[in-house]
Amino acid sequence: MSSLVYLVPTALFMGALGLFAFMWSMKNDQYDDPDGAANRILDSEDKPL
């Protein structure tokens, strides 16, 4: 039972750290790629057999 004294705050800290990293990536437009899909559909990487 005494291990919960260490595990619960550690889990809360790691969860908050993950949430902070996600919010930072959203703020810095890490998921925005407006031209990527448009160019990717035209660039075929399929090689003939």
C-alpha positions as CSV (number, residue, x, y, z in Angstrom):
1,M,0.0,0.0,0.0
2,S,2.9,2.4,0.6
3,S,4.0,2.0,-3.0
4,L,0.8,3.9,-4.0
5,V,2.3,7.0,-2.4
6,Y,5.0,6.9,-5.1
7,L,3.0,5.5,-8.0
8,V,0.0,7.8,-8.0
9,P,1.9,11.1,-8.1
10,T,4.3,9.6,-10.7
11,A,1.3,8.6,-12.9
12,L,-0.3,12.0,-12.5
13,F,2.9,13.7,-13.4
14,M,3.5,11.6,-16.5
15,G,-0.1,12.1,-17.6
16,A,0.2,15.9,-17.2
17,L,3.5,15.8,-19.1
18,G,1.9,13.9,-22.0
19,L,-1.0,16.4,-22.0
20,F,1.4,19.3,-22.0
21,A,3.4,17.8,-24.9
22,F,0.2,17.3,-26.9
23,M,-1.0,20.8,-26.2
24,W,2.4,22.2,-27.2
25,S,2.3,20.3,-30.5
26,M,-1.2,21.5,-31.3
27,K,-0.2,25.1,-30.5
28,N,2.9,24.9,-32.8
29,D,0.9,23.4,-35.7
30,Q,2.7,20.1,-35.7
31,Y,-0.3,18.4,-37.3
32,D,-1.0,20.9,-40.1
33,D,0.0,19.7,-43.5
34,P,-2.2,21.4,-46.0
35,D,-0.1,20.6,-49.1
36,G,1.1,17.1,-48.1
37,A,-2.0,15.1,-49.1
38,A,-2.5,17.0,-52.3
39,N,1.1,16.3,-53.4
40,R,1.2,12.8,-52.1
41,I,-1.7,11.6,-54.3
42,L,0.1,12.8,-57.4
43,D,3.5,11.3,-56.5
44,S,3.3,7.6,-57.1
45,E,6.0,5.6,-55.4
46,D,4.8,2.4,-56.9
47,K,7.6,0.7,-58.8
48,P,6.8,-1.6,-61.8
49,L,7.4,-5.2,-61.3
